[in-house]
Amino acid sequence: QNAKISNKEIRALLYNIACCHSRMGQQELALGALQQCVDAGFKDADTIQRDPDLSSLKSSPKFAQILERTKAKNPLDWILSGFNPE
């Protein structure tokens, strides 16, 4: 039988993959999984910031960008947040 995996389960899987890679010192793989998790709809910035499993990623500029995406109300807000037309 084909079991459907919910989007919530996919987000949880990707988040846990990010945590595992982070704990193993595989920063790029961890950031990639975390990015995919956020792309899949994970929006809990507080959890990401406080999770000790992700602490090795906090010095990365990419981590800050991913975290900023979780706070965006509109999916394009994270792109436009640095745009200054003046």
RAMO-V661257 format. One record per pair of residues at least 12 apart in sequence whose ideal C-beta (glycine too) atoms are under 10 Angstrom apart, sorted by the first residue. I is the first residue (numbers start at 1). GAP is how many residues later the second one is. If there is no record, write none. Layout:
I,GAP
I,GAP
This chain:
7,33
7,34
7,35
8,32
8,33
8,34
10,26
10,27
10,30
10,31
10,32
11,25
11,26
11,27
11,28
11,29
11,30
11,31
11,32
11,33
12,25
12,28
12,30
13,20
13,23
13,24
13,27
14,18
14,19
14,20
14,21
14,22
14,23
14,24
14,25
14,26
14,28
15,18
15,19
15,21
15,22
15,23
15,25
15,27
15,29
15,32
15,33
15,36
15,38
15,39
16,17
16,21
16,37
17,12
17,13
17,15
17,16
17,17
17,19
17,20
18,12
18,13
18,14
18,15
18,16
18,17
18,18
18,19
18,20
18,24
18,30
18,33
18,35
18,36
18,39
18,48
19,14
19,15
19,18
19,32
19,33
19,34
19,35
19,38
20,13
20,33
21,12
21,13
21,32
21,33
21,35
21,36
22,12
22,29
22,30
22,31
22,32
22,33
22,34
22,35
22,36
22,41
23,29
23,30
23,31
23,32
23,33
24,32
25,31
26,30
27,29
27,30
27,32
27,33
27,35
27,36
28,29
28,32
28,34
30,23
30,24
30,26
30,27
30,30
30,32
30,33
31,23
31,26
31,29
31,31
31,32
31,34
31,35
32,30
32,34
34,14
34,20
34,23
34,28
34,29
34,32
34,33
34,36
35,27
35,28
35,30
35,31
35,34
36,30
37,29
37,33
38,27
38,28
38,29
38,30
38,31
38,32
38,34
38,40
39,27
39,30
39,36
41,29
41,34
42,24
42,27
42,28
43,26
43,27
43,28
43,29
43,30
44,26
45,21
45,22
45,23
45,24
45,25
45,26
46,24
47,23
48,15
48,18
48,19
48,22
49,14
49,18
49,21
54,12
54,13
65,13
65,16
65,17
66,12
68,13
68,14
69,12
